[in-house]
Each structure stands twice: as structure tokens, then as C-alpha cells.
Amino acid sequence: MPRCLFCEKDFPKLSNEHVFPAALGGNLELRDGVCEKCNNDFSKFESPLAKELVPIRLLLKIPDRDGEIPEADAIAKTISNEYVAKAQPDGKVRLRPIVSVVKGGDGSKEIHFQFATDAQLEKLRRDAEAGKIQLLESETSPSEEAEVEVSGDLRVIGSIDGLRTAAKIAFIGLAFCGGSVFAASEAFAAVRDFIRFGKGTSSSRLFIHEKFLSSVEMGPHQHAIILAGRNDRHRVDAIVRLFGGLSYFVVLSDRYEGADFLHTLVCDAQRGELNGMLFSVVEAELLQTEDVYNSEETIWDDLPASGTWFINFLDGRIKRLLA
């Protein structure tokens, strides 16, 4: 009977598990990996990170499992005002409806709708036809040019939710490359517990290593995992990169006794393809993980610095794509 990778219980049927979250555009799946309960529990810590990265998916036109590109919170700025809005996948902007109430001296009440949605207008018209209200529709105001800003805070990327998500990506990638039986071994018990419960020493850390990140050629539409196992160090390490520039180092095991191995997985989230090559100049994954882990140049757990590096990376790559 199939056994869940995480709770290690037997079930008649298991769910397929995405290596990279479907909400980030991942479509690569580990078949028959987890039980329904574990799968549902994972969404609780994966969802906050996915929500935080929605503006990037909108900007890069990266769909989810249903082929949908999300809308994102935005601010529309005119010469005289700022409006809360939603940026749409088709490039349009929908302003948030503004509702104000004006009370007359005779006890009457006027409700003013600005930027009313089609659904709101339809309800108002039905109420007017039923005699519940008197509806007066004014002329549409002349259009104004507006500057639209889509932005958001990068906080979850360094939170326990973000770190658990990165650890899960690395671990499912390990199972995808090495097999579920291998990943279910006792050597990886600690990282499985961290993913499930978020307790104990974190298995994953945000990092910046300028030389590594600059030498590895990736686009903002790509996610990647580098896996390296070393018998002499008793370690299995992973580097997870999301959208090309958001980087995590994950210790999958520090008591590994098996053979040395190296794997690289790269997913094109925009096209839904598994890429075959990650580097413009092929280097050993082993040397890369060792360099990041041991180098004095590596910046660890610095949320503001990681967020700034990531945004600058996206800005530079997108400008290059548009040039």
C-alpha cells in the first residue's frame, strides 16, 4: 500500500505533489507522494508566500494550474488623486468602487457610487425597477491619464512559512530525482519534521552570494533546484531559486551515509516546461553548494538585502527582455 512521504502512514491512494508550488507556476509533479491531510496542511504555509509573489506572476504572465494569471493590488495615480485598484492580466486596471453616503436635512439619504462594478450597477437597477430606490445615473467623467503602480512587501520570503516552503520544494525535488523510497529514509527525517511542523532548527535559509547568483544564468520566469549529496561530509544540500533570483540554501541531511550524487532541476513556469540546462558555463553542482555554504561572501538571513537583491534582479532581467 502506498506510504505518505511525510506522515509515513499507508493509504489506498496518495496525491501527486508539485515540486514547485502550482500557485507559483510549477507543473512538475511527484506522483503518489503525499496523503490528503499532509497536502492540505502544506497549503497553510505555502499560500502566504504564493500570495506575496502574485505581483511577480502578473508581471511575468505566469499562470497557475488552471491556466489563470492573477490580478494584483495596485495604485492608480492621477494629477489630483490616488485610487486603490486591481491590475488585470489583460493590462487593464479596475478601480475599487467608492461609496459615500450624504444625509439630507429632511432625513433623506443619498448613496453615491463611483467606479461601481457591473454587478453593483445591475443590483441598483433591479432595486430601482422594484421601486426600492430612485436611481440617478450621471454622465461619465472625462478620462484622466493615470500612472499605475503594482507593488507589495516582501516579508513572507524570510518568515517560517517561506522557509518551510523552500525546504519542501527541495525535499520534493529530492524525491523526484532520487525516488520516494530514498527520500523517505531516516537520513531526511529532520527536514521532513521541519516541513510538517515548522519546529526545531530551520533547515533552510535565505542567502545572497553575488558570484554564484551572477554566474548562474537564469531568467525571472525560471525556478530551479540544485541537489548535491556528499558521503565524506555526510551531507545532502540543496539550493532553491524562485523566479531566478530569490535564493534559499536547504540542508536536507547532515547524517547522510549514501553515495555521492548531483542533480539539477529547472522549470520554466511561463511555458510549463522542464528545462534541460541551467548554466551558460556548466559547473559542478557540488562545487557551487560548497562555495555558497563555506564562503565568507555569502550573506545569510538578511531579509531586506535579499528582498532588494531580488527586486533589482527582476528589474534588470525584465528590462533586458523588453529591450
C-alpha positions in Angstrom: 0.0 0.0 0.0 1.4 3.5 -0.8 3.0 5.4 2.0 2.9 9.1 2.5 6.4 10.7 2.3 5.7 12.9 5.4 3.5 11.3 7.9 4.7 7.8 6.9 1.3 6.3 7.1 -0.2 3.9 4.5 -3.1 4.9 2.3 -5.0 3.3 -0.5 -4.3 6.3 -2.7 -1.9 9.3 -2.5 -1.9 12.7 -4.1 0.6 13.9 -6.7 2.7 16.7 -5.3 4.1 19.6 -7.2 7.9 20.0 -7.0 7.5 23.8 -7.3 4.1 25.0 -6.0 1.4 25.2 -8.6 0.5 28.7 -7.3 4.0 29.8 -8.4 3.5 28.3 -11.9 5.1 24.9 -11.2 3.7 22.0 -13.1 6.3 19.3 -12.5 4.8 16.6 -10.2 6.0 13.8 -8.0 3.4 11.1 -8.5 1.8 9.4 -5.5 3.8 11.4 -3.0 1.6 12.6 -0.1 -1.7 11.9 1.7 -4.6 14.3 1.6 -4.2 15.6 5.1 -0.5 16.5 4.6 -1.3 18.0 1.3 -4.0 20.2 2.9 -1.6 21.2 5.7 1.1 22.3 3.3 -1.2 24.8 1.7 -1.4 26.7 5.0 2.2 27.8 4.8 2.6 27.8 1.0 -0.3 30.1 0.4 1.1 33.2 2.2 4.3 33.0 0.0 2.3 32.5 -3.1 0.1 35.5 -2.3 3.1 37.7 -1.6 4.6 36.8 -5.0 1.3 37.4 -7.0 2.6 40.7 -8.5 5.6 38.9 -10.0 3.3 36.3 -11.6 1.1 39.1 -13.0 4.1 41.0 -14.3 5.7 37.8 -15.9 2.3 36.4 -17.1 2.8 33.1 -15.3 -0.4 31.0 -15.0 -1.4 28.7 -12.2 -2.5 25.1 -12.6 -5.8 26.2 -14.1 -4.1 28.5 -16.7 -5.1 31.6 -14.8 -2.9 34.6 -14.5 -3.7 36.5 -11.3 -4.8 40.1 -10.8 -2.8 42.2 -8.3 -3.3 45.1 -5.9 -2.3 48.4 -7.5 -2.5 52.2 -7.0 -3.7 54.4 -9.9 -2.3 57.9 -9.5 -3.7 60.9 -11.4 -2.7 64.5 -11.1 -5.1 65.2 -8.3 -5.9 61.8 -6.7 -4.8 58.3 -5.9 -7.2 55.3 -6.3 -7.0 51.8 -4.9 -7.2 49.4 -7.9 -6.6 46.0 -9.3 -4.2 45.4 -12.2 -5.7 42.8 -14.6 -3.9 40.1 -16.6 -5.1 41.8 -19.9 -3.3 45.1 -18.9 -6.4 46.9 -17.8 -6.9 48.4 -14.4 -10.1 48.1 -12.3 -10.6 50.9 -9.7 -12.1 49.9 -6.4 -15.6 51.2 -6.0 -16.0 54.3 -3.8 -19.3 54.5 -1.9 -20.3 57.6 0.1 -23.5 58.5 2.0 -24.9 62.0 2.1 -27.7 62.7 4.6 -30.2 65.5 3.9 -31.8 67.8 6.5 -35.1 66.1 6.0 -33.7 62.7 6.9 -33.3 61.6 3.4 -30.2 59.6 2.4 -28.2 59.7 -0.9 -25.8 57.0 -1.7 -23.1 57.9 -4.3 -21.3 55.2 -6.2 -18.1 56.0 -8.0 -16.4 53.3 -10.2 -19.3 50.9 -9.4 -18.8 47.4 -10.7 -21.2 45.8 -13.3 -22.7 43.6 -10.6 -23.3 46.7 -8.3 -25.0 48.6 -11.2 -27.2 45.6 -12.1 -28.4 45.4 -8.5 -29.1 49.1 -8.3 -31.1 48.9 -11.5 -33.1 46.0 -10.2 -33.8 47.9 -6.9 -34.9 50.9 -8.9 -37.3 48.8 -11.0 -38.8 47.3 -7.9 -39.4 50.8 -6.5 -37.0 50.4 -3.6 -34.8 53.3 -4.6 -34.6 56.2 -7.0 -31.6 55.8 -9.3 -29.9 58.7 -11.0 -27.1 58.0 -13.3 -24.7 60.8 -14.0 -22.6 61.4 -17.1 -19.2 59.6 -17.1 -16.4 61.9 -16.1 -13.8 62.7 -18.7 -11.0 60.2 -18.6 -7.7 61.1 -17.0 -4.3 59.6 -17.5 -3.1 57.7 -14.5 0.2 56.1 -13.5 -0.4 52.6 -12.2 1.9 51.1 -9.6 1.8 47.4 -8.7 3.8 46.7 -5.6 3.9 44.8 -2.3 6.0 43.9 0.7 8.5 41.0 0.7 8.2 39.7 4.2 6.9 36.1 3.9 10.0 35.2 1.9 12.1 35.2 5.1 9.4 34.0 7.5 8.9 30.5 8.8 6.2 30.0 6.1 8.7 31.0 3.3 11.5 28.8 4.8 9.2 25.8 5.1 8.1 26.2 1.5 11.7 26.3 0.3 12.5 23.2 2.3 9.5 21.4 0.9 10.5 22.3 -2.7 14.0 21.0 -2.1 12.7 17.8 -0.5 10.1 17.0 -3.1 12.8 17.7 -5.7 15.0 15.2 -4.0 12.2 12.6 -4.1 11.6 13.4 -7.8 15.2 12.9 -8.7 16.2 10.1 -6.3 12.9 8.3 -5.7 10.4 8.3 -2.9 12.0 5.4 -1.1 15.3 7.2 -1.0 13.7 10.4 0.3 11.7 8.5 2.9 14.9 7.2 4.5 15.8 8.1 8.1 18.6 10.4 6.9 16.0 13.0 5.9 13.7 12.7 9.0 14.7 16.2 10.4 13.9 18.1 7.2 10.6 16.2 6.9 9.7 17.3 10.5 10.6 20.9 9.8 8.4 20.9 6.7 5.5 19.3 8.6 5.6 21.3 11.9 8.0 24.2 11.4 9.7 23.4 14.6 13.3 22.9 15.6 16.3 24.3 13.8 15.4 25.7 10.4 16.6 23.5 7.5 16.5 26.4 5.1 18.0 29.9 5.0 17.7 32.9 2.7 21.1 33.8 1.1 22.8 36.1 -1.3 26.1 35.1 -2.9 26.9 37.6 -5.7 29.4 35.4 -7.6 27.1 32.4 -7.6 23.9 34.3 -8.5 25.6 36.3 -11.2 27.4 33.3 -12.8 24.3 31.1 -12.9 22.3 32.3 -16.0 18.6 32.2 -15.2 15.6 34.1 -16.3 12.9 35.6 -14.0 10.4 33.0 -15.3 12.5 30.1 -14.1 12.6 28.1 -10.8 15.5 25.8 -10.0 16.8 23.3 -7.6 20.4 22.2 -7.3 21.0 19.0 -5.2 24.3 17.7 -4.0 25.0 14.7 -1.7 28.4 14.0 -0.3 29.3 10.9 1.7 32.5 12.3 3.1 30.6 15.3 4.6 27.6 13.2 5.5 25.5 16.0 3.9 22.8 16.5 1.3 22.4 20.2 0.4 20.1 22.0 -2.0 19.9 25.5 -3.5 16.4 26.6 -4.4 15.8 29.6 -6.6 12.4 31.0 -7.3 11.8 33.4 -10.2 15.5 33.3 -10.9 16.7 35.4 -8.0 15.0 34.5 -4.7 17.5 32.1 -3.2 17.5 29.6 -0.4 20.1 27.1 0.9 18.5 24.0 2.3 20.3 21.3 4.4 18.3 18.2 3.6 20.5 16.0 5.7 23.6 16.2 7.9 23.9 12.5 8.6 23.9 11.1 5.1 25.7 7.7 4.5 25.0 7.0 0.9 26.8 7.5 -2.4 27.7 11.0 -3.8 25.1 12.4 -6.2 24.4 15.6 -8.2 21.1 16.8 -9.7 19.7 20.0 -11.3 16.1 20.7 -12.0 14.9 23.8 -13.8 11.3 24.7 -14.5 10.1 27.3 -17.0 7.0 28.5 -15.1 5.9 30.7 -18.0 5.9 27.9 -20.6 5.2 25.0 -18.3 8.4 23.2 -19.4 11.2 21.4 -17.7 14.5 22.9 -18.9 17.4 20.7 -19.6 20.3 23.1 -18.9 20.8 25.7 -16.2 24.2 27.1 -16.7 25.7 29.0 -19.6 29.0 27.6 -18.4 28.4 24.2 -16.8 29.9 23.9 -13.4 29.6 21.1 -10.8 26.6 21.4 -8.5 28.8 20.1 -5.7 31.3 23.0 -6.1 28.5 25.5 -6.2 26.8 24.3 -3.0 30.1 24.1 -1.2 31.1 27.6 -2.3 27.9 29.1 -1.1 27.9 27.2 2.2 31.5 28.0 3.1 32.2 31.3 1.5 32.7 34.5 3.6 31.0 36.4 0.8 27.6 34.7 1.5 25.1 36.9 3.2 22.7 34.8 5.3 19.2 35.5 6.6 19.2 39.2 5.7 15.6 39.8 4.6 16.0 43.5 3.5 19.1 42.7 1.5 17.5 39.6 -0.1 14.4 41.5 -1.0 16.4 44.3 -2.5 18.6 42.0 -4.5 15.6 40.1 -5.8 13.8 43.2 -6.9 16.9 44.6 -8.6 17.4 41.2 -10.3 13.8 41.2 -11.7 14.1 44.8 -12.8 17.3 44.2 -14.7 16.2 40.9 -16.3 12.8 42.4 -17.4 14.4 45.4 -18.9 16.7 43.1 -20.8 13.8 41.1 -22.1 11.9 44.3 -23.2 15.0 45.9 -24.9 
